[in-house]
């Protein structure tokens, strides 16, 4: 979508952040282009001049599907008039919703009669989702704070450094789906959620602490005793797993929660790698 221009190559400037209020303009442009290229026909069908409405996989057209999904009060049908009034949450919800209902045309016909236009015969959901992610992530990454659209179709806060991003994205699966891997995945989604509150982040830390508790014997086997004790001390005495008068809660949670989150995640990743 973009490249480095002269002043950036010379090291004098870099692209500035994109205001969240500008996201509507990007959405209108991107949506209209993908719609014109037939990316939403596979799910929502097409109105044809000589064949009437040709249904798609969703079983209903886009507008009623949006009403079914989000209710009548929110006017999310992506017309130009509606898009101008969208909040950032409206745009983010639609980006996620359309990720779930997109497919890149792989076989098409062109109906020239009365400008009926492109008709999609077959399409690839996987490629459509990949194209949607590739289109949105350079834009989402320049918001403040930066976001990203994941391969699961969720918009979440971007991890604050490349190393932490790698820890979240490339963590090793432990191999116990119910007790470890699904809990870690749920904790990451909760902690990095686009509207995550401090309570949400605390719940994510509690989820990771429960995983460490399940893996306690391996933690003590593979980590020095002081470091292992510190992990559980933080979980049990700093307002994460318990709520009582003995908890130490007079600390800056905004500052310390990211450190706790990535420390717990790094230990779980280490145990998974040692397990092989």
Secondary structure, 3 states (H helix, E strand, C coil): CCCCCHHHHCCCCCCCCCCHHHHHHHHHHHHHHHHHCCCCHHHHCEEECCCEEECCCCCCCHHHHHHHHHCCCCCCCCCHHHHHCCCHHHHHHHHHHHHCCCCEEEEEEEECHHHCEEEEEEEEHHHHHHHHHHHHHHHHCCCCCCEEECCCCCEEECCCCHHHHHHHHCCCCCCCHHHHHHHHHHHHHHHCECCCCHHHHHHHHHHHHHHHHHCHHHHHHHCCHHHHHHHHHHHHHCCCCCCCCCCCCCCCHHHHHHHHHHHHHHHHHHHHHHHC
